[in-house]
């Protein structure tokens, strides 16, 4: 297996580790799933739309939602967890208001994307895949953002920031905090 695929697999495995907080999540209004379940209950290929819809409702897929989906649709829990942990789009834990994605694809890696991740981790006092205590920011290393000509790159929400240094990345985060406090 090529080295870059090993790195991507390592990042993926680190991202999907289920922490104790997965079980001890905040209570959610589980009945919000009823219309979604009704829409997809007896349709073929309903698993991914059910998981996507659940994540759209709650921002992630709570453990209790897996149980409700399984009970109401007959889909095995193991099948749902298998899909939810395979695809990077699904989240098993709550995320921050702002999701910071730092690209670690080949072009960004060569341009020292690690310095961006390190600076953000130090500034926000979180590790990759974690959310700040105030729920404002979640940091994620991703395999590729498709902006190789701007390497190294990060995205916050829908905004892309390229040709960054660690200091520039931290300054962008500070500006977001400053703008929201005004």
N, C-alpha and C positions, 0 to 999 in steps of 0.2 A: 504494500500500500504506500503511495507517495506520502512524503512527509507532511505536506499541507493537508491531506485528508486525515492523517492522524491528529493533527492540531485541531481541525474542525470537529472530529469525533470527540476529542478531549473536552473542547468547549461545550459541545452538545451534552455530553454526559454530566459535566459540572452543572449545566443549567437545569437539568431535569431532576437533580437530586431532590427527593421529597423530604422537607424538613418537618420537625415536629409541629411547627405552626400551621402546616397544612391541615392537621386534624383540629387544631384549636383556633380556627378562623372566627372572625366576627360573625354574628348571626346575620343571615340574609333572609329576605322575604321570598321564600321558595315558591310561593304560589304565582309569582311573576312568570314562572316557566309554563304555566298551564296553556296559554294560547300557542306558545311555540310547540309544545308537545302535541297539541291538537292538530296543528298544521302539518307536522311531519310524522305522526305516530305510525301510520300504516304505509308509508312510502318507501320504496326501495332506495337504497343509498342515502338513508336519512341520518346516519351517524355524524358525518362532518357538519352538515347544516345544523343539527341539534347542538353540537359542541360550539360552533361559531355563534349561534344565537344565544346560547347560555353565556358565553363570554361577552357578547355585546350587551347583555342585560346587566351583568355584575362586574365587568371589567376583567374578570378571570373566571375560572371554573371551580367553584367551591366544592369541597368533598361531598357535602350534603346534596348538591345538585346532581352529582354522578349517581347517587343512590336513588334520587327521585326519577331521573331519566331511565335508569335501569328498571325500576319497579313499574313505571308507567308505559314503557315501550317494549320491555322484554329483552333489551339489548344487554348482553353480559357486561358486568363491571370490568372484567379483564379486557374485553374488546375495546371498551371506551378508554380505559387508561392506556392501552397499547397505542391507540390512535393519538390521544392527547399528548403522550410523551414522545411520540415519533415526530410529529410536526412542530416546528419551532413557533408557529403562530399561536399555539395554545399556552395559556398560563395557568398554573395550579395554585398560585399565591397572588394576593393583591399586589398591585403595582402603584407606583407614585403617579402624581398628577402629570409629571413630565418624564417621559421615558427617553433616556440618553442612550443611543446606540452608537458604539464606537466600532468602526470597521476594522477587522483584523485579517482581511483577505490579503493576497500576496502583495499587491501594490502598496496597500496601506502598511502592511507588516514591514516591508522593505523601507518605507519612509518613517518608521519608528512610531507606529500606532501605540505601542506599549507605553510610550512616554505620556500619551494623552490619557490612557486608562489609568496609569499610575497617578498622574496629577489630579484627576477627578476623584479617584479613590481617597487620596490624601485630603483633598479639600472637603469632600462630603462625608468623610469618615465612614465609608461603606466599601464592601467588596463587590466584585463583579457579580451581578445577579441579585443584589440586595437593594432594598429601598430605605431611604433616609427615615429616621424616627418620626419626623413630622409629616411623612407621606408625600413630600413634594417631588422627589426624584428617585428614579430607578435607573441603575446602570446595567447595561447589557453589552457584552462583546458579541459581535455578529460576524458571520463568515464573509459576507460581502454586501455592500450597499449599492453596488453598480455604478460607482462614481470614481472609477480608477484614475481618471485624469486629474482629479482633485485631491489625490492621496497626500497625507492621511486625512480621513473624513470622519465626521460624526454627524448624527442627526438627533435633533431634539424635536419631538413631535413630527411635523411635516417639513421643518426647516433643515436644510443641509448646510454644513459648514465644512469648508475644505482648506487644504494646505495649512493645517493647524500645527501649533506647538501645544505642549501641555499648558503653558501659561495662557495662551489664547483661549483654550477650551475652558479653563477655569474662569476667565474674564467673561466669557459668554454666559456661563451659569450665574455669575454674580450679577450681570446685567438683567437676566430674567428675574432674579429675586428682587432686585431694586425696582424694576418696572412693576412688579406685582404688589410691592409694598406702597406704591404711590396711589 
